[in-house]
Amino acid sequence: MKKIALATCREFALLTADEKLLTKSLRELGFDAQPLIWDEPGQPLGEVAGVVIRSCWDYHKKSGEFLAWLDRLETTGVKVLNAPTVLRWNLDKIYLRELAERGVKISADRLV
């Protein structure tokens, strides 16, 4: 069974309810999906077939570390199933300005 890492933060080390449903579905497809705390030292990256970025919801508090972690995933050859280029683009939320310039309505009261 191939291992898939669901990248998360410490707060959700046991995964969210949605992610638990995802692990069940992935198991039915022949994948062993396990949580991977993105900023935990000594991650077993060589043991996983891929990493899915899921609930790394504290990345904005440690953006430099998060970017370094993405770099490490790429240099170690681990398949990241969310495009790292998109993750980097999304990091500082400047993309919201880009979307607004293209006509997408952006409402600050909907932002968390």
Secondary structure, 3 states (H helix, E strand, C coil): CEEEEEEECHHHCCCCHHHHHHHHHHHHCCEEEEEEECCCCCCCHHHCCEEEEEECCCHHHHHHHHHHHHHHHHHCCCCECCCHHHHHHHHCCCHHHHHHHCCCCCCHHHCC
